[in-house]
């Protein structure tokens, strides 16, 4: 990603060397590239942050895709398109052979054969093909080997990434490479670390899908605000779905509208009080209700309403949530 948040379209014209990159791109790469072309100004400049907001695509996903297309020479940093094209031509002339991008450097045929023979071995490639359920072409083999040889991943860790890609319907080495790069940036490369991270991602994704259904969003894309809220609930607060569901039910009972921002106020309050699960939350609510009833019996005016959830939420809002 460019340091100033800008990227530039290379308007130097179509180059036959783009063919391999287009064939190796997945659906997200092509969609993001199309969006960047549409959002570019007359000089080919695109604001990446703004593009992410308008396209409702995760910043990490855009960063990985931009890196891929920069490697292909379609996008450039603040340098001119001509300079980018010259760099691309020099790199291709120096390396030759297999073209790979985004995360791992490309290998020449001789380099790739040497790495397979002395570093990785064909058994790993066979296992990877079984995991993905397909035979790899030379470009894909180069990407796969690069994850181990250049990024330092254990072979078992790479196989775990491939299996995860298959489970989420992304049977693409390019997508697996993006995941590997993102893990590498977080210093995750061992098999144990990768398994733990994938377990976290799968639990988070399952919770988010359930939350989408709870709020009735269907198949539409989440807005940036909704993504931020859902990420806070599942990652920052660390709540399981049943906690979110309880906050949702309190929200609907209180204001008769499934408003994520109001649900967030409830969840944020629980998080700040150190409540972690439904059992602790139920105990907290019961104690709060009991305290209110005791104050009422002692003559202290507390403004008790028929609907406890409504009273409780209003008290939260009165505390400037």
Secondary structure, DSSP 8 states (H G I E B T S, - for coil): --TTSEEEE--S---TTHHHHHHH--HHHHHHHHHHHHH--TTSEEEHHHHHHHHT--HHHHHHHHHHHHHHTSEESSS-HHHHHHHHHHHHHHH-S----SSS----HHHHHHHIIIII-HHHHHHHHHHHTS---HHHHHHHHHHHHTT---HHHHHHHHHHHHHTT---HHHHHHHHHHHHHTT--SHHHHHHHHHHHHHHHHHHHHHHHHTT-TTS---HHHHHHHHIIIIIS---HHHHHHHHHHHHHHHSS--HHHHHHHHHHHHHTT--SHHHHHHHHHHHHHHHHHHHHTT------S-HHHHHHHHHHHTT-
